[in-house]
Amino acid sequence: MKDPMKMMRQVQQMQEKMNKVQAELEHETVEASSGGGAVRVVVTGSQKVLSVVIDPAAASDTEMLQDLVVAAVNEAMELSKQLAASKMQAVASGLGLPPGLI
């Protein structure tokens, strides 16, 4: 049987690294756009929307603008999730955990 204290230390190290990554993700951003740049959205690595920039020319068609905002936000959120997943995977691989566990 493995040393329980060693296992506890490994769990604590993993928690510390995960906390560090989560803190880093608060400050990292991704940007997505739609409508050829008519709508731009910036999101943190922790899925918080920081800004939405709309080209005034796109404001004339409300229905299209709504669709563009939704598309840009969804893309930015997906990019943010991918960023977070890659950072967390790096933590897991550094501890010898199998891919996809975190």
N, C-alpha and C positions, 0 to 999 in steps of 0.2 A: 504494500500500500504506500502511496506517495505521502510525503511529509505534509500534514495539514497546515502547518505554519507557512511553508513555502507557497502553498496554494493560496492562502489568505493574502500573502504579500503580493502575489501575482494579480489577484483580484483588486487589491488596493491600487496597484500600479495602473491597471487597466482603467479603473475609475478616475484616477488622476489624469491620465492621458485623454480620456473621453471628455472630462471637464475642460481641459485645456483646449481641445479641438472645438468644443461648443463655444467657448469664449472667443476663439479665433473666428469662428463662423459669424459671430455677431458683427465683425468688422469687415468681413469680405463681402463683396457685392458682385452681382451678375446683372447684365442688362439685356433686355429683349425689346424688339420693336415689331410693329406691324404696319401694314399700309405703306410700305416703302419708307418707313421712318416717320410717318405721320403721327404715330403714337409710340413713345418710348417709356419703358418701365424699368426702374432699378429696384432690386430686391436684395436683402442680405442673405447670407448663407443660412440664416435661421428662419427664413421665410417671412420676413417683415418687409412690407412694401415701403421704400424710402421716398420714391418720387414717381409721378406720372406726368410726362410732358406731352402736350398735345399741340400739334401744328395748327394755328388758327384757321388755316384753309380747310382743315378737316372738320371743323365745327359746323359747317353749313348743312351737313347731312347727319342728323342726330342718330338715326338708326344705324347707319354705317359706322359712325363714331363709336357707338356702344359696342358693336361687333369688334372693332379694332382694339378697343380697350380690353375687352374680355380676352381676345387672342393674345395680346401682348402680356397681360398679367399671367395667363395660363402658361405661356412659354417661359416667362421669367421664373415662375414657381417651379416648373420642371427643371430648369437649369440650376436653380438653387438646391433642389433635392438631389440632383446628380452631384453637385459640388459637395454637399454634406455626406452623401454616401461614399464618395471617393476618399474623403478625409477619414471617415470612420473605418473604412476598409483598411486604410493604412495603419490605423491603430490595431485592428484585429490581426493583420498579417505580421506586425511587429511582435505580437505575443504568441504567434504560432497557432492562432485560432483558424478554423476552416473558413473559406470565403463564404459570404452570405450570412454568417452567424450574427453579425451586428447590423 
